[in-house]
Amino acid sequence: MDDSTKPSPKPLPSQLGPTMQGPSPKPLPSQLGPTMQGVRTDEQLAAFLAGSKPGTAVVEYGTSWCHKCHEMFPQFYKLSKQYDQHKYAVAQVETMQATVSSIKYTPTFGIFRNGKRVDEVVGKEPQKLADRLWLHSD
């Protein structure tokens, strides 16, 4: 293979120069399912809660290193399909400054109605969470 047909190597960030570098883009919320999204900033969480009005929103507060959060996620996702009239979010509290002050344990599931917290489930309690979602269903 001659040099003209080889793909050129990708330049290193230090080789791009100051005009190609810039501020890092803000992370966008990620869509995790039909009614569930991932949020990583306080602003994204506020926008999610504002967008859930009127209605009920459920937020799982967790961290990337929380084993119980990872174990609970498949059940949380299944419940989001069963109670699909609600909106759901998974919030990574290690990247949220304002939110982290009110979270003492992960996972914590906050239940919001019209943007206001009305209930919560603390810990890996799938049946308790299912009961609360049923209770807050219209």
Helices and strands as residue ranges (DSSP letters): H 13-16, E 30-33, E 36-39, H 42-51, E 56-62, H 67-82, E 87-92, G 93-95, G 99-102, E 108-113, E 116-122, H 126-135
